[in-house]
Amino acid sequence: MRSVRLDPDLDDLVRRAAAQEGSSVSEFLRLAAVERAQHVVDRRDQLTDVIGAVRSAGGTAARTGSAFADLLEDRKP
């Protein structure tokens, strides 16, 4: 079992939304938690086959920060 604390504005919003759906606050929050958790897990699962698939020794991007700083320095009036 979990317990959460909501600030007064959020609590009022959740109560109103639950009432409009005809559900209890607990059921409304459970469904919201399921939707959010599933979204996060699904997003990670969609990338599983490509995470770590690209190997690079670096090189071309190694100096981008200093190159950008040099460019800005050259543009000073």
Secondary structure, 3 states (H helix, E strand, C coil): CCCCCCCHHHHHHHHHHHHHHCCCHHHHHHHHHHHHHHHHHHHHHHHCCCCCCCCCCCCCCCCHHHHHHHHHHHHCC
